[in-house]
């Protein structure tokens, strides 16, 4: 779309804005009435490890939200000469799940516990046994029950429990709601009723009845909404929270807040059955929309939903590119020490990622673990980045980069093999998005080798979940009567855009499988490294 058309869309209030809180970046994407991105902004941030908890402060949350919005508004003004005062619709998404409990006065009672914390193992196991349903450690209900098991004082005073996306939406609109996809990671969803599973809620209330809390679970969880539902409007207070300059007007309709898993499915047109996507950034997760339920419960497989309520099998791993990024930063420091000052980081990623394609198919006998934090799939509550080699390993730059790209997908491979080999799950096409895929072709080739299936990437993959959230806001605003999201995306967003597909290379697949043999055998080494450093503390 040209500048004139985009400016007209802005002035006539036909835009939709999506804002997503990622683990390292908060991104805002504005789309026009053809759902094409016309402006964007971002704010970089990092989690903190405080008293054994991965967290972000409330101050950081609001500073980041305002920073990303301001960056996007400045982009609008620079491109189109317009001060942004209105948008047609707005949506908020964020990293999935976690734990944010508030008291009756709206005060957060403990620091935000993010998805990255592997501290709810006891609760997760007991709830899985009670429900006969996998309850991952990062889910809100696992955090809540672990707090109960720990005897934490704040639990009795909980008035509202939500996620980061739900919290921001609440403060912008006054509405305590969540989209069904994000809600499915707070508590199991009944895909027939499109609401929390009532039987499991009853079981949970019975489980904690002896505590004599003044609340029941249904009273403290957000209301569940579907894609396309109206989820409130931006209040005067909310507008000032989002844009302290006061230029943004209140009254903007908001769609249901979602998690980054849901927005990733939307951004890759992967919400219909037999479609799937892989999001690879700070964490990595694969989402496959199922045709039927799995034959049994697997600790490695989460069951969540699309924003439309379809059942999804999810393989989620806490660690992906953080260790890779740390090595890239080290190489940048080396370059700067050699007097190479103008080497842009994106160029360094391009050089080093492509170098990995020159390596031996099995990484030359090198082995690495990228565990910045714990990894539930391999049974580790804490993690330590680790690189090991034998004296006779083929230690060179190509193999070094290759092994760190391979290990970024090692835990994912374990869970994905359960779906493909044990459950016989079918997927027609898998789409990749996230930081791993920003360097052309490399991430796709490595991913295709890991899962032994074609991987496609769309041109819009770089816009990521914020664009997916903008599409959900756009759908709420523009959908025709009875028009389902699947059709809206297929006919009004992705027409003719199937992405660039890369097929798995037989030699690379064999090499990845050889790497995985060593990866699985070496897990006790990683566990020993964790245990040693824990004892030293």
HELIX and SHEET records of a PDB file:
HELIX    1   1 UNK A    3  UNK A   11  1                                   9    
HELIX    2   2 UNK A   58  UNK A   80  1                                  23    
HELIX    3   3 UNK A  121  UNK A  131  1                                  11    
HELIX    4   4 UNK A  140  UNK A  149  1                                  10    
HELIX    5   5 UNK A  153  UNK A  157  5                                   5    
HELIX    6   6 UNK A  164  UNK A  173  1                                  10    
HELIX    7   7 UNK A  180  UNK A  183  1                                   4    
HELIX    8   8 UNK A  198  UNK A  207  1                                  10    
HELIX    9   9 UNK A  209  UNK A  211  5                                   3    
HELIX   10  10 UNK A  217  UNK A  220  1                                   4    
HELIX   11  11 UNK A  236  UNK A  242  1                                   7    
HELIX   12  12 UNK A  260  UNK A  267  1                                   8    
HELIX   13  13 UNK A  322  UNK A  337  1                                  16    
HELIX   14  14 UNK A  345  UNK A  356  1                                  12    
HELIX   15  15 UNK A  363  UNK A  365  5                                   3    
HELIX   16  16 UNK A  376  UNK A  378  5                                   3    
HELIX   17  17 UNK A  397  UNK A  407  1                                  11    
HELIX   18  18 UNK A  410  UNK A  417  1                                   8    
HELIX   19  19 UNK A  418  UNK A  422  3                                   5    
HELIX   20  20 UNK A  435  UNK A  437  5                                   3    
HELIX   21  21 UNK A  442  UNK A  451  1                                  10    
HELIX   22  22 UNK A  459  UNK A  463  5                                   5    
HELIX   23  23 UNK A  464  UNK A  478  1                                  15    
HELIX   24  24 UNK A  485  UNK A  492  1                                   8    
HELIX   25  25 UNK A  506  UNK A  521  1                                  16    
HELIX   26  26 UNK A  523  UNK A  536  1                                  14    
SHEET    1   A 6 UNK A  37  UNK A  44  0                                        
SHEET    2   A 6 UNK A  25  UNK A  31 -1                                        
SHEET    3   A 6 UNK A  16  UNK A  21 -1                                        
SHEET    4   A 6 UNK A  89  UNK A  94  1                                        
SHEET    5   A 6 UNK A 253  UNK A 255  1                                        
SHEET    6   A 6 UNK A 230  UNK A 233 -1                                        
SHEET    1   B 5 UNK A  37  UNK A  44  0                                        
SHEET    2   B 5 UNK A  25  UNK A  31 -1                                        
SHEET    3   B 5 UNK A  16  UNK A  21 -1                                        
SHEET    4   B 5 UNK A  89  UNK A  94  1                                        
SHEET    5   B 5 UNK A 258  UNK A 259  1                                        
SHEET    1   C 2 UNK A  48  UNK A  50  0                                        
SHEET    2   C 2 UNK A  53  UNK A  55 -1                                        
SHEET    1   D 2 UNK A 100  UNK A 102  0                                        
SHEET    2   D 2 UNK A 160  UNK A 162 -1                                        
SHEET    1   E 2 UNK A 177  UNK A 179  0                                        
SHEET    2   E 2 UNK A 223  UNK A 225  1                                        
SHEET    1   F 2 UNK A 189  UNK A 190  0                                        
SHEET    2   F 2 UNK A 195  UNK A 196 -1                                        
SHEET    1   G 7 UNK A 302  UNK A 305  0                                        
SHEET    2   G 7 UNK A 311  UNK A 317 -1                                        
SHEET    3   G 7 UNK A 284  UNK A 289 -1                                        
SHEET    4   G 7 UNK A 275  UNK A 280 -1                                        
SHEET    5   G 7 UNK A 429  UNK A 433  1                                        
SHEET    6   G 7 UNK A 455  UNK A 457  1                                        
SHEET    7   G 7 UNK A 500  UNK A 502 -1                                        
SHEET    1   H 2 UNK A 367  UNK A 369  0                                        
SHEET    2   H 2 UNK A 386  UNK A 388 -1                                        
END                                                                             
